[in-house]
Amino acid sequence: MNRPVPQAAIRPLDEFYSRQQRSLPPFEVVTPDEVPEPYRTLLVHERDMTRTLEQFHGASIHLRVMSRHRETDVYCRESALELDGSNRPVEFGAIRIYLDRFPEPGRTEILGEHRPLGGILNASGRPYTSRPAAYLRFRADEFIAQALRIPKDAILYGRQNTLRESDGHPLAEIIEILPST
């Protein structure tokens, strides 16, 4: 895992790791063709991950937040998306949400930390686009392994994604990392 990596490919995960004085896990940017199944089906598309994971697993999803911080209208959190009922983690993510782009009650629901942003957007009927900018291969460090309840050093795949309003303004920037299925 030693290809050159554009800094934006890992944002906002890099900001959490820096803030908590942790070293980033080994990772590299990969092409969509290098993403194996079932990761490819789950990651290489322009849909939101919440709906994609709910359809794949046949269950609704909720959040388990591990860290958060807020700077005025920018709210950031590291969380695991878990299946309702079993609490099985199906994604680890780091997200930066631009709260000023959300009217009430959406802002309150985001800060309530129960539903993933994709679920909130889908329920509201608000139009948005999902634009992956990079696909990533990771070696799970202790933090991500604990979040996903998997062995340390497991090889994982993910993506850097931006959710945008119809006018192109960003709603959120996300790193989405999936456990093996």
Secondary structure, DSSP 8 states (H G I E B T S, - for coil): --S---GGGGTTHHHHHHHTT-----EEEE-GGGS-TTHHHHHSSSS-HHHHHHHHHTS-EEEEEEEEEEETTEEEEEEEEEETTT--EEEEEEEEEEGGG--TTHHHHHHHTSS-HHHHHHHHT--EEEEEEEEEEEE--HHHHHHHT--TT-EEEEEEEEEEETTS-EEEEEEEEE---
